Amino acid sequence: MASLLDNIARPSVVVLQLSVVLGVIFVLLKVVHFYQKRKKLIKALETFPGPPKHWLYGHNHLITGDKMLHQIMSWAEEYPYAFPRWLGPVLPSLVIHHPEYAKTILGQTDRKSEVPYKFVVPWIGQGLLVLHGTKWFQHRKLLTPAFYYSVLKSYVALMSDSVKVMLDKWEKKNSEMKSVELFQDVSLMTLDSIMKCAFSYNTDCQTQSNSDYYIRAVYDLSYLVSNRVQTFSYKDIFYDWTRKGREFHDACKLAHTHTDKVIRERKMLLSSEKELDKIQKKTHMDFLDILLCTKDANGVGLSDEDLRAEVDTFMFAGHDTTASGISWLLYCLSLHPEYQQRCREEIQGILGDRDTIEW
């Protein structure tokens, strides 16, 4: 009986020992790969001096919370032109803050980095922001007519109307001695503008409190993507099953609800031959009309997937980056009243007695 048990147990022990040996070899190979990758990255960035980094955290422990902006600004003063910023042990980024350096980098057509672009694909799809190579050029060529200066000229009055709604809100809050959450109001104004100009879609998002769910979804998505890059979860294959992963997908659904509604309503409008003929006879079609109507040399238009991706991309990038730029401009002007006064005098000199901008 004992001999039988020994014969049964012996193969199990061998399998266990073999598994342990293979496990140790796998871990050692991973360590060697990690070391070689880190060494290669350090060598690639050694031309650019930068702040001391922790071997595991990189610079993450130095740029958390409210300290982030001040710390990065401090490094920018200490290291002119550019400096490396490490997000963990093997994920560096090069922070460029000199216009000539930026011009060189932005002029490249290389494949886009996997991090962070792959994290936004479930949100905005494979649109111009994420694409590269031949498909990027095809989409770029297809969409360029929507941004000719002659097209933009007709949008000035629409943008001016959106700004006036925002200023009226601020004037009311000012008379009531209430503070203004500036970035949210500016974001609603830029969303209102892009909806009117690029999608011919009139929205009351600035005045109806229940219509800002898309803005809130964008806030959440931007934070979650940024947080994922700054933490080791960028390597987490189980991210979708975590609490933040579920929050990310819920926010994606909210954002897609908004863009799907815009696409669906325009498609219904174009299903009428009379409306389609009217739109095609326009001197300039707006962004969404071009997406829906334009075809390439082979008579093939955008697939539903590509269409949705470009709408999601421009809906987001067309309002959020603009809102960030305007908000930072206003913040900087508040810190430098002398420049604020010079801007005010220039605007008053252009407008005269008028209260609206013209081309």
TORSE-433635 format. One record per residue (C-alpha): residue number from 1; residue in one letter; x, z negated, y. Coordinates in steps of 0.2 Angstrom, whole numbers. Example, Ala and Ser with C-alpha at 12.3 -4.5 7.8 and 13.67 -1.06 7.14 Angstrom:
BEGIN
num, residu, px, pz, py
1, a, 62, -39, -22
2, s, 68, -36, -5
# end
This chain:
BEGIN
num, residu, px, pz, py
1, m, 0, 0, 0
2, a, 14, -5, 12
3, s, 23, 11, 8
4, l, 7, 21, 12
5, l, 6, 13, 29
6, d, 24, 16, 33
7, n, 22, 34, 29
8, i, 7, 35, 41
9, a, 15, 25, 55
10, r, 32, 34, 54
11, p, 25, 51, 61
12, s, 16, 41, 75
13, v, 32, 33, 80
14, v, 41, 49, 81
15, v, 28, 57, 91
16, l, 28, 42, 103
17, q, 47, 43, 105
18, l, 46, 62, 108
19, s, 33, 59, 121
20, v, 43, 46, 130
21, v, 59, 57, 129
22, l, 49, 72, 136
23, g, 41, 61, 150
24, v, 58, 55, 155
25, i, 65, 73, 156
26, f, 50, 78, 166
27, v, 53, 64, 178
28, l, 71, 68, 180
29, l, 68, 86, 183
30, k, 55, 82, 196
31, v, 68, 70, 205
32, v, 81, 84, 204
33, h, 69, 97, 211
34, f, 64, 84, 225
35, y, 82, 81, 229
36, q, 86, 100, 230
37, k, 71, 104, 240
38, r, 75, 90, 253
39, k, 93, 95, 254
40, k, 88, 113, 257
41, l, 76, 108, 271
42, i, 89, 96, 279
43, k, 102, 110, 279
44, a, 89, 122, 287
45, l, 85, 110, 301
46, e, 102, 103, 304
47, t, 104, 115, 319
48, f, 91, 105, 328
49, p, 95, 87, 332
50, g, 81, 75, 332
51, p, 76, 57, 330
52, p, 82, 47, 315
53, k, 70, 48, 300
54, h, 65, 36, 286
55, w, 70, 44, 269
56, l, 52, 42, 263
57, y, 40, 41, 278
58, g, 49, 53, 289
59, h, 43, 49, 306
60, n, 25, 45, 301
61, h, 28, 26, 304
62, l, 33, 30, 322
63, i, 19, 41, 327
64, t, 3, 32, 322
65, g, -12, 28, 333
66, d, -10, 27, 352
67, k, 9, 28, 351
68, m, 9, 46, 345
69, l, 8, 56, 361
70, h, 20, 44, 371
71, q, 33, 45, 356
72, i, 32, 64, 355
73, m, 34, 66, 374
74, s, 49, 54, 373
75, w, 57, 64, 360
76, a, 54, 80, 370
77, e, 63, 73, 384
78, e, 77, 67, 373
79, y, 79, 83, 363
80, p, 76, 98, 374
81, y, 70, 115, 367
82, a, 64, 109, 350
83, f, 66, 95, 337
84, p, 61, 92, 319
85, r, 47, 80, 315
86, w, 46, 75, 297
87, l, 29, 71, 289
88, g, 35, 62, 274
89, p, 51, 66, 263
90, v, 49, 85, 261
91, l, 37, 91, 274
92, p, 46, 94, 290
93, s, 39, 103, 306
94, l, 48, 110, 320
95, v, 41, 104, 337
96, i, 45, 118, 350
97, h, 42, 114, 368
98, h, 52, 128, 377
99, p, 44, 144, 382
100, e, 58, 155, 376
101, y, 58, 147, 359
102, a, 39, 148, 358
103, k, 40, 166, 362
104, t, 52, 170, 348
105, i, 42, 161, 335
106, l, 25, 167, 340
107, g, 32, 185, 340
108, q, 35, 184, 321
109, t, 23, 191, 308
110, d, 29, 180, 294
111, r, 17, 173, 281
112, k, 8, 158, 288
113, s, 14, 141, 281
114, e, 3, 133, 267
115, v, 2, 117, 276
116, p, -9, 115, 286
117, y, -18, 132, 285
118, k, -24, 130, 267
119, f, -33, 114, 272
120, v, -44, 123, 284
121, v, -49, 138, 272
122, p, -64, 128, 265
123, w, -70, 126, 284
124, i, -66, 143, 292
125, g, -62, 154, 278
126, q, -50, 168, 277
127, g, -52, 174, 295
128, l, -39, 179, 308
129, l, -32, 162, 310
130, v, -27, 161, 292
131, l, -24, 179, 287
132, h, -7, 188, 287
133, g, 0, 205, 283
134, t, -11, 221, 281
135, k, -28, 212, 281
136, w, -24, 203, 297
137, f, -20, 219, 306
138, q, -36, 227, 299
139, h, -46, 213, 306
140, r, -37, 212, 322
141, k, -39, 231, 325
142, l, -58, 229, 321
143, l, -61, 215, 333
144, t, -50, 220, 348
145, p, -64, 230, 357
146, a, -73, 213, 359
147, f, -60, 207, 370
148, y, -56, 221, 382
149, y, -56, 216, 401
150, s, -71, 227, 405
151, v, -81, 217, 392
152, l, -75, 200, 398
153, k, -80, 205, 416
154, s, -98, 204, 411
155, y, -96, 186, 404
156, v, -90, 178, 420
157, a, -108, 174, 426
158, l, -113, 167, 409
159, m, -98, 155, 409
160, s, -101, 150, 427
161, d, -119, 146, 422
162, s, -113, 135, 408
163, v, -100, 126, 419
164, k, -114, 123, 432
165, v, -125, 114, 419
166, m, -110, 103, 415
167, l, -106, 99, 433
168, d, -125, 95, 436
169, k, -124, 82, 422
170, w, -108, 74, 429
171, e, -116, 73, 447
172, k, -130, 64, 440
173, k, -119, 52, 430
174, n, -109, 49, 446
175, s, -124, 45, 456
176, e, -129, 32, 443
177, m, -111, 26, 443
178, k, -109, 30, 424
179, s, -92, 35, 416
180, v, -90, 52, 408
181, e, -84, 56, 391
182, l, -75, 71, 397
183, f, -69, 80, 381
184, q, -86, 80, 373
185, d, -95, 87, 388
186, v, -81, 100, 391
187, s, -83, 105, 372
188, l, -102, 107, 374
189, m, -99, 118, 389
190, t, -86, 129, 380
191, l, -97, 130, 365
192, d, -112, 135, 376
193, s, -101, 148, 384
194, i, -94, 156, 367
195, m, -112, 156, 360
196, k, -118, 166, 375
197, c, -104, 178, 377
198, a, -98, 181, 359
199, f, -114, 179, 350
200, s, -128, 183, 363
201, y, -135, 166, 357
202, n, -144, 155, 370
203, t, -142, 137, 366
204, d, -147, 121, 375
205, c, -132, 111, 367
206, q, -127, 104, 383
207, t, -144, 96, 387
208, q, -152, 92, 370
209, s, -144, 77, 362
210, n, -149, 83, 344
211, s, -140, 100, 345
212, d, -122, 93, 346
213, y, -120, 91, 327
214, y, -109, 105, 326
215, i, -97, 97, 339
216, r, -97, 81, 329
217, a, -93, 91, 313
218, v, -78, 99, 322
219, y, -72, 82, 328
220, d, -73, 76, 310
221, l, -65, 91, 302
222, s, -51, 91, 315
223, y, -47, 73, 312
224, l, -48, 74, 293
225, v, -36, 89, 292
226, s, -24, 81, 304
227, n, -25, 64, 294
228, r, -22, 74, 278
229, v, -6, 82, 285
230, q, 1, 66, 291
231, t, -2, 56, 275
232, f, 4, 60, 257
233, s, -13, 66, 253
234, y, -7, 84, 257
235, k, 0, 83, 239
236, d, -16, 75, 232
237, i, -24, 86, 219
238, f, -38, 74, 218
239, y, -42, 74, 237
240, d, -59, 82, 234
241, w, -65, 67, 224
242, t, -59, 54, 237
243, r, -70, 47, 251
244, k, -61, 57, 264
245, g, -62, 73, 253
246, r, -81, 71, 252
247, e, -83, 68, 271
248, f, -73, 84, 274
249, h, -85, 94, 263
250, d, -100, 86, 271
251, a, -93, 91, 288
252, c, -90, 109, 282
253, k, -108, 110, 276
254, l, -114, 105, 294
255, a, -102, 117, 302
256, h, -108, 131, 291
257, t, -126, 127, 294
258, h, -123, 131, 312
259, t, -114, 148, 310
260, d, -125, 153, 296
261, k, -140, 151, 307
262, v, -132, 162, 320
263, i, -128, 176, 308
264, r, -145, 175, 300
265, e, -155, 177, 316
266, r, -144, 191, 322
267, k, -145, 201, 305
268, m, -164, 199, 307
269, l, -164, 206, 324
270, l, -153, 221, 318
271, s, -165, 225, 304
272, s, -176, 232, 317
273, e, -171, 250, 320
274, k, -177, 249, 338
275, e, -166, 234, 341
276, l, -151, 241, 332
277, d, -152, 258, 342
278, k, -153, 248, 358
279, i, -137, 237, 353
280, q, -127, 253, 348
281, k, -131, 261, 364
282, k, -124, 247, 374
283, t, -108, 251, 384
284, h, -99, 236, 375
285, m, -105, 227, 360
286, d, -102, 208, 359
287, f, -91, 200, 346
288, l, -105, 197, 333
289, d, -112, 215, 335
290, i, -95, 222, 331
291, l, -93, 211, 316
292, l, -110, 217, 309
293, c, -110, 236, 314
294, t, -92, 242, 315
295, k, -84, 251, 299
296, d, -67, 256, 295
297, a, -61, 274, 292
298, n, -68, 274, 275
299, g, -85, 269, 281
300, v, -83, 251, 274
301, g, -88, 236, 285
302, l, -84, 218, 283
303, s, -90, 209, 267
304, d, -101, 194, 269
305, e, -87, 183, 265
306, d, -75, 191, 279
307, l, -90, 191, 291
308, r, -93, 172, 289
309, a, -75, 168, 290
310, e, -72, 177, 307
311, v, -88, 169, 314
312, d, -82, 152, 308
313, t, -65, 155, 315
314, f, -70, 161, 332
315, m, -84, 148, 334
316, f, -72, 135, 331
317, a, -56, 142, 340
318, g, -66, 150, 354
319, h, -72, 133, 360
320, d, -61, 119, 354
321, t, -44, 125, 360
322, t, -52, 130, 377
323, a, -60, 112, 378
324, s, -43, 104, 374
325, g, -34, 115, 387
326, i, -47, 111, 401
327, s, -47, 93, 397
328, w, -29, 91, 397
329, l, -28, 101, 414
330, l, -41, 89, 422
331, y, -31, 74, 415
332, c, -15, 80, 422
333, l, -23, 84, 439
334, s, -30, 66, 440
335, l, -12, 60, 438
336, h, -6, 71, 452
337, p, -18, 71, 466
338, e, -7, 82, 477
339, y, -9, 96, 465
340, q, -27, 93, 463
341, q, -29, 95, 482
342, r, -19, 111, 482
343, c, -31, 118, 468
344, r, -46, 112, 477
345, e, -40, 121, 493
346, e, -36, 137, 484
347, i, -54, 137, 475
348, q, -63, 133, 492
349, g, -53, 148, 500
350, i, -59, 160, 487
351, l, -77, 154, 485
352, g, -80, 151, 504
353, d, -99, 147, 505
354, r, -103, 152, 487
355, d, -105, 140, 473
356, t, -102, 152, 459
357, i, -87, 162, 452
358, e, -87, 181, 452
359, w, -74, 193, 444
# end
